[in-house]
């Protein structure tokens, strides 16, 4: 790990300036010297952050990105489950500054996939779609792409994503054709499709409802009644096994 003492004061100043929200930024190798670039935190609440992608692009244009940085205000200098999940989706180490402990710590991303069950909910980091992405990558080595989603205040939680499911490698199938690995697109307390689940067999689904832990659940009346479409990935359309 690099010694960030030369820019620690800048990180701390940014962290205090952003209270009660978390700060976020990047450390850049700018012409052979480490430089801290503060970024805009687009998360609307506290105890989390969404780094403005436009700021990140600007940082990449300035030099090589060495670290993603964020702060904790009242929490210790320990990376949260959501921090680790988000970090593991990239290949850049993170630095965390805790105001409460006046401490800077580091962590490298790993290839370990957090278990499917019991994930805490964080929109775009650990939600129903990222669970499906992780499941398909881990179980089938299929990388599922999707449109950018950067506004957790969207009351439909990005309903457009689920209307576009068929554009991302899936084909519609009949409910009675469901088998392991197929997906259900669901209208969860909404007139628009805004949720998705994986069918596991035995009338069980794996999903991550908004505001809850990811879980297995019986495909009962509520989920059946609100299912908008059932879909199967194109790689399995001709697989009759």
Secondary structure as UniProt FT lines:
FT   HELIX           5..18
FT   TURN            19..20
FT   STRAND          24..30
FT   TURN            31..32
FT   STRAND          33..39
FT   HELIX           53..62
FT   STRAND          64..72
FT   HELIX           81..87
FT   TURN            88..89
FT   STRAND          94..98
FT   TURN            99..102
FT   STRAND          103..107
FT   TURN            123..125
FT   HELIX           128..140
FT   TURN            152..153
FT   TURN            155..156
FT   HELIX           159..163
FT   HELIX           165..168
FT   STRAND          170..173
FT   HELIX           175..177
FT   TURN            180..181
FT   STRAND          183..186
FT   STRAND          195..201
FT   TURN            202..203
FT   STRAND          204..207
FT   TURN            210..211
FT   STRAND          215..218
FT   HELIX           221..225
FT   STRAND          227..233
FT   HELIX           234..236
FT   TURN            237..238
//
